[in-house]
Amino acid sequence: MRVLITGGAGFVGSHLAEAFLQRGDRVTVLDGVNEKIHHLLAHPRFCFVRGSVLDGVLVDRLVGEVDVVYHLAAVVGVEHYVSNPLKVLEVNVNGIQNVLKAALVHRCKVVFGSTSEVYGRNLQVPWREDDDRVLGSTRVDRWCYATAKAVGEHFCFAYKRLGLPVTILRFFNVYGPRLDNLHSGRVVSVFIGQALRNEPITVMGDGGQTRCFTYVDDCIHATVAAGVAAAADGEIFNVGTDVETKIINLARLILELTGSCSEIRYVSHRDVYGARYEDVPRRVPDVSKMQEILGVRAITSLREGLRRTIAWFRGEGIEQSGTVVSYAPGSQG
Ligand SMILES: NC(=O)c1ccc[n+]([C@@H]2O[C@H](COP(=O)([O-])OP(=O)(O)OC[C@H]3O[C@@H](n4cnc5c(N)ncnc54)[C@H](O)[C@@H]3O)[C@@H](O)[C@H]2O)c1
């Protein structure tokens, strides 16, 4: 297969690119950066194109060269939702349209990387794919990402009506090697960074809020299957584990696995993000559809996944995080 991954130089995309290369497929990545795929640049079946998914002409050309496109390019991370909602909305709403338009012209399958955030703060867990979305006011910037991704899903279904094969994947808190850096980003990498530096681990709220942390290998198995299985066309899948973990227990486990002497410090969401943030108390998927149609189960325990993630950050990751890797502008692998 020939595969295009927009945002393929990001955390999930870099692992997905590796998986398709291991299968013997050809992979093109479209992204504005390439730090997380340096190790792939010399691969004979890999091509990196530096550019933006907002460039419709470029997207059309690249989509015309492949059999399936994974649209993962997005502005991700709570700090962006509250500090730059305009960028979140522009990239996340307009990028998917460029991809779908090109895919319709070239009759190319699309897999859209959506998010568990679309369910918002619906208290009725576990969430099935057709459950309601419960979001807060549009005055609370935090919801711009969930809304933008939901709009993207609507666009997918609108193009499905025109005959385009599309699959939507809602990822649930995926973590693993290459996740963000150790100073900012998502909770797993932030806690690991604080623990390795023996700084206080900052738990927001009382730490009783839960997430289902999904190890990246499990996520990638389902993501590959969604692109190759015809039965996935036209469907939405929750992708993740349904094992629920309180944030305070995540912090304790990371302390244990790193051997850190960090203390746990509780901070309020309002102190960190101001009034532009509301938390989601529980986030739990029903994963039966992923298991039945994609044939994938998330089998990696949080303890094992964290052990591998910490080992990676202790090795090469610790040097990469906080370091700006330079490269020649316009270079392609
Ligand atoms: N990792 C998770 O837990 C998770 C959860 C839910 C949804 N998702 C979704 O999965 C996808 C991948 O997430 P990730 O964790 O790898 O995030 P990431 O931030 O590591 O990757 C996103 C990539 O998109 C690229 N990008 C941003 N704007 C772009 C543009 N205009 N043109 C081209 N590339 C652009 C970024 O440079 C980055 O490499 C995203 O769409 C995200 O919304 C991820």
The ligand as a Tripos MOL2 file, in Angstrom:
@<TRIPOS>MOLECULE
LIG
   44    48     1     0     0
SMALL
NO_CHARGES

@<TRIPOS>ATOM
      1 N1         -2.1440   11.0930   21.5330 N.am      1 LIG1
      2 C1         -3.3880   11.0910   22.0010 C.2       1 LIG1
      3 O1         -3.6430   10.6740   23.1190 O.2       1 LIG1
      4 C2         -4.5260   11.5790   21.1430 C.ar      1 LIG1
      5 C3         -5.7990   11.5570   21.7200 C.ar      1 LIG1
      6 C4         -6.8570   11.9790   20.9620 C.ar      1 LIG1
      7 C5         -6.6750   12.3970   19.6560 C.ar      1 LIG1
      8 N2         -5.4460   12.4230   19.1220 N.ar      1 LIG1
      9 C6         -5.3170   12.8730   17.7310 C.3       1 LIG1
     10 O2         -4.3760   12.0640   17.0610 O.3       1 LIG1
     11 C7         -3.6120   12.8430   16.1600 C.3       1 LIG1
     12 C8         -2.1380   12.6940   16.4930 C.3       1 LIG1
     13 O3         -1.9180   13.1650   17.8180 O.3       1 LIG1
     14 P1         -0.4840   13.1610   18.4770 P.3       1 LIG1
     15 O4         -0.6510   12.7380   19.8750 O.co2     1 LIG1
     16 O5          0.4740   12.4220   17.6230 O.co2     1 LIG1
     17 O6         -0.1590   14.7200   18.4630 O.3       1 LIG1
     18 P2          1.1660   15.4650   17.9630 P.3       1 LIG1
     19 O7          1.0140   16.8890   18.3600 O.co2     1 LIG1
     20 O8          2.3720   14.7350   18.4310 O.co2     1 LIG1
     21 O9          1.0860   15.3210   16.3790 O.3       1 LIG1
     22 C9          0.3740   16.2180   15.5680 C.3       1 LIG1
     23 C10         1.2570   16.5630   14.3980 C.3       1 LIG1
     24 O10         0.5260   17.4350   13.5190 O.3       1 LIG1
     25 C11         1.4510   18.3560   13.0010 C.3       1 LIG1
     26 N3          0.7610   19.5160   12.4840 N.ar      1 LIG1
     27 C12         0.1540   20.5260   13.1610 C.ar      1 LIG1
     28 N4         -0.3340   21.4400   12.3140 N.ar      1 LIG1
     29 C13        -0.0380   21.0090   11.0620 C.ar      1 LIG1
     30 C14        -0.2720   21.5270    9.7640 C.ar      1 LIG1
     31 N5         -0.9250   22.6750    9.5830 N.pl3     1 LIG1
     32 N6          0.1690   20.8250    8.7130 N.ar      1 LIG1
     33 C15         0.8280   19.6510    8.8700 C.ar      1 LIG1
     34 N7          1.0870   19.1130   10.0840 N.ar      1 LIG1
     35 C16         0.6610   19.7900   11.1590 C.ar      1 LIG1
     36 C17         2.3540   18.6990   14.1690 C.3       1 LIG1
     37 O11         3.5870   19.2770   13.7220 O.3       1 LIG1
     38 C18         2.5220   17.3370   14.7980 C.3       1 LIG1
     39 O12         3.6950   16.6760   14.3120 O.3       1 LIG1
     40 C19        -4.1250   14.2790   16.2860 C.3       1 LIG1
     41 O13        -5.0460   14.5320   15.2510 O.3       1 LIG1
     42 C20        -4.8130   14.3010   17.6320 C.3       1 LIG1
     43 O14        -5.8450   15.2500   17.6450 O.3       1 LIG1
     44 C21        -4.3550   12.0220   19.8410 C.ar      1 LIG1
@<TRIPOS>BOND
     1     1     2 1
     2     2     3 2
     3     2     4 1
     4     4     5 ar
     5     4    44 ar
     6     5     6 ar
     7     6     7 ar
     8     7     8 ar
     9     8     9 1
    10     8    44 ar
    11     9    10 1
    12     9    42 1
    13    10    11 1
    14    11    12 1
    15    11    40 1
    16    12    13 1
    17    13    14 1
    18    14    15 2
    19    14    16 1
    20    14    17 1
    21    17    18 1
    22    18    19 2
    23    18    20 1
    24    18    21 1
    25    21    22 1
    26    22    23 1
    27    23    24 1
    28    23    38 1
    29    24    25 1
    30    25    26 1
    31    25    36 1
    32    26    27 ar
    33    26    35 ar
    34    27    28 ar
    35    28    29 ar
    36    29    30 ar
    37    29    35 ar
    38    30    31 1
    39    30    32 ar
    40    32    33 ar
    41    33    34 ar
    42    34    35 ar
    43    36    37 1
    44    36    38 1
    45    38    39 1
    46    40    41 1
    47    40    42 1
    48    42    43 1
@<TRIPOS>SUBSTRUCTURE
     1 LIG1         1 GROUP 0 **** ****
